[in-house]
Amino acid sequence: MDHAEENVDVAVIPPNKEKIRKLWKVAGILGVVTAVEFVIAFTLPHGPSKTFLFVALTIVKAGYIVLEFMHLRYEVKILFWSILIPMIFVVWMLVAFVYEGMAISDVR
Amino acid sequence: MASSTSVVPSGRGVWDGGVSPMGASYGKLMMWFFLLSDAFTFSALLITYGLVRSSHDAYTGPVDEFVFSPNYWPIPERVFEAVPFLHGVELPLVFVGIMTFILIMSSVTMVLAVEAGHRMDRKAVEKWMLWTILGGIAFLSCQAWEWTHFIHGAEEGKAVAEGTTFFGANLVHNQYGPPDFAAFFFFITGFHGFHVFSGVCLNFLIYYNTVTGVYQRRGHYEMVEKVGLYWHFVDLVWVFVFTFFYLV
């Protein structure tokens, strides 16, 4: 019985070359951005502007992973915002706490 | 109010039942919201790290004159500069760069497995799932080496009382900087590493079910998609850990 089911052939749809090329392109962008981060790590002096640049590049990478790899860009609008809006509050929290940490450092 | 109790099917709104308002299956939706909650957990760790790190003094001198000290937060490129088989060679951040590359590649092979699943191409799903599992195992192996090196320590060590030297790190002492530095390294990369480990287990389960034809009989490969979301999330978290722990 099980054996008979195994032999049921399901039609395989041929790969969409366009779509696969787009996925590899996203992978290429992620690789290049990481390489750029590497170059910045050893060329720019430590400071707020360097940190800002790293955060910006990280958001670019995160955007590509979430929107393209996790397919969020193509989901229904309400799902998209249900995921994104809570994360905006988290970013706010991060900024607030880092600011708080700097204040603690001043007091010490 | 009267219209919402109406049994007439025509003219029903999206939220009146019978359709998926978010255009995704129950399982996929639950995976998304699980990942959102997991993102909160990781954010909590990273926010705490941000608070504690910014409350410590930063090292302000030139990079080549940097020495480990508990008085300021260490600069990451002087802590993470070892690569396996190249003992004594200073290659700052190279190994962690390799790890990042491995994880990005395994994310790509995962997305290719999902794509193959949409096409009901069992052989291709098997192939790409296997590559994804391999990437995950490679990453975990790298992390095992990284932890071992971190725990055993670099050449210099840290001078402690009574003239002895402390090498490496544990949750109480470490040679690299303030005690919190090693604690955050263990907690953040450890929690992420455990996610990678669970991801590899889930990926193996998916691979097994693909090979035995479970999804072929079910008529769709949505499970690949759901576990794929989890795997991409693990990669996403690493992108943030890489920036905030190794680069900044």
Interface residues (C-beta under 8 A of the other chain):
Chain A: E5 E6 V8 V10 A11 V12 I13 P14 P15 N16 K19 I20 L23 W24 V26 A27 L30 G31 T34 E37 F38 A41 F42 H46 K50 T51 F54 V55 L57 T58 K61 A62 I65 V66 F69 M70 E75 V76 I78 L79 S82 I83 P86 M87 V90 M93 L94 F97 V98 Y99 E100 G101 M102 I104 S105 R108
Chain B: P21 M22 G23 A24 L29 W32 F33 L36 A39 F40 S43 L46 I47 T48 G50 L51 V52 R53 S54 S55 H56 D57 A58 Y59 V63 I75 E77 P92 L93 G97 T100 F101 I104 M105 S107 V108 M110 V111 L112 E115 A116 H118 R119 M120 D121 R122 A124 G213 Q216 R217 G219 L229 H232 F233 D235 L236 V239 F240 F242 T243 L247 V248
